[in-house]
């Protein structure tokens, strides 16, 4: 899905999404973890499944697993 007319701010610390962009329909929630991968020569952020985050000892929704 192509999203146009949104302001994105990228820096070394992350991505700031436009305030009007509603990510709820994607199932994203505060505390979700994403990883950077390369697929077909293209960079992509992929959501880390809660189980993977838990087994790797990442914080899940503010709690250390």
C-alpha positions, 0 to 999 in steps of 0.5 A: 500500500502506497501512503502519500501526503504524509510527513516522515522524519528519518534520522539515526535514531528512528522514524517519526511518522506523521501524526495523521497516520493511523497504524492501528489497522496494521496491528501495531502497538506501543512496545512492538519491536522491528528489525531491519532486513534486506529482501531482494536487494531492498531494505525493509523493517519487519515486525518481530513476533512477540514470541521471538522477542521473548525468546531473545530477551527483548522488552515486550510492551515495556517488560523484560522477558 
